[in-house]
Amino acid sequence: MKLTLDKLAIGQQATIEQFTDLDLSLKLLEMGCTPGETITMLSHAPLGDPIAIKIDNYLLSLRKKEASTVLVNTI
């Protein structure tokens, strides 16, 4: 099922499909968020922003606004 990264539940895994914001996609690519990578949602901050994901054996923190530009396919 396709959805945006910010909608994943804690512990849920997905693969990155594509980006909806071209400018932000360059930043995300530099941080290792490449299409086809498997990610795991680790946590949400108490007020919901930022979120923490595991990608390629490291922890990455993103704002929900940034995560909403990443389309993923759940596993």
Secondary structure, DSSP 8 states (H G I E B T S, - for coil): -EEEGGG--TT-EEEEEEES-HHHHHHHHHTT--TT-EEEEEEE-TTS-SEEEEETTEEEEE-HHHHTTEEEEE-
